[in-house]
């Protein structure tokens, strides 16, 4: 498949999932909720004012953040219009939601001092373009908090990329490749960003903080 076809699959998948994404029958998307506490804890470590959630879905993270930090400004970006529709229905104060591509942020330079991206990165056919957008749109000293599924096991990586994900495409999912340590470091370096930390936490969870220095 080409890049456009991967993205069209993602739009179809998440259009179907939009209304049940946060419900009691979310299925595989339940796993996304495991990221919320670690992202909140990471954000507590330093001040931020303008935050972008890249691949925000129906904005569960922005909803939590708005309750905890009601004086901040939030932007949610998602490729799927149905997800943005669900996010807007929440009427979250100080939040705007935009339909757009996380490989090409539709925002001005140096717009955000924090960007979060949770369980979205493995859908991007061109991860370098995402990192380039992060570099452009972060304020100096700003940070990206990246969460996804990962593993350093080469055999598992091969199985996921060559068996599991092609099967996922057959059933209508737009996953591209597993998020890998090498991809994060290489893309960050090429974009001119610094990887401050890269951890593989419980449940094969990638937790990385990447800084614009």
Secondary structure, 3 states (H helix, E strand, C coil): CCHHHHHHHHHHHHHHHCCCCCCCCCHHHHHHHHHHHHHHHHHCCCCCCEEEEECCCCCHHHHHHHHHCCCCEEEEEECCHHHHHHHHCCCCCCEEEEECCCCCCCCCCCCEEEEEEECCHHHCCCHHHHHHHHHHHEEEEEEEEEEEECCCCHHHHHHHHHHHHHHHHHCCCCCCCCCCHHHHHHHHHHHCCEEEEEEEECCCEEEEEEECC
